[in-house]
Amino acid sequence: METIGIFEAKTRFSELCDKVFKSKEPILITKRGVPLVKIDPVAYESNQKSGIWMAREGFIRKYGDLGEDLDLPERGNESIKELFEE
């Protein structure tokens, strides 16, 4: 992963964003040699998955699928189920 100082990153921000987009490689931004932030490419293609979907798959592998059999909580005088059954 390429590392670049914050001052240089500020002056070349647009160029760095284009570089990350094209190469799909993140760039680490530092301030006085200390890591500050990372510019990561966004998953946008249909065959790529965003972080939330990968996290969901990891959850299902670890705990199993929750399925459709969850009971909805009661609220007030009517249950949530009754609101949707009409």
Secondary structure, 3 states (H helix, E strand, C coil): CEEEEHHHHHHCHHHHHHHHHHHCCCEEEEECCEEEEEECCCCCCCCCCCHHHHHHHHHHHHHCCCCCCCCCCEECCEEHHHHHHC
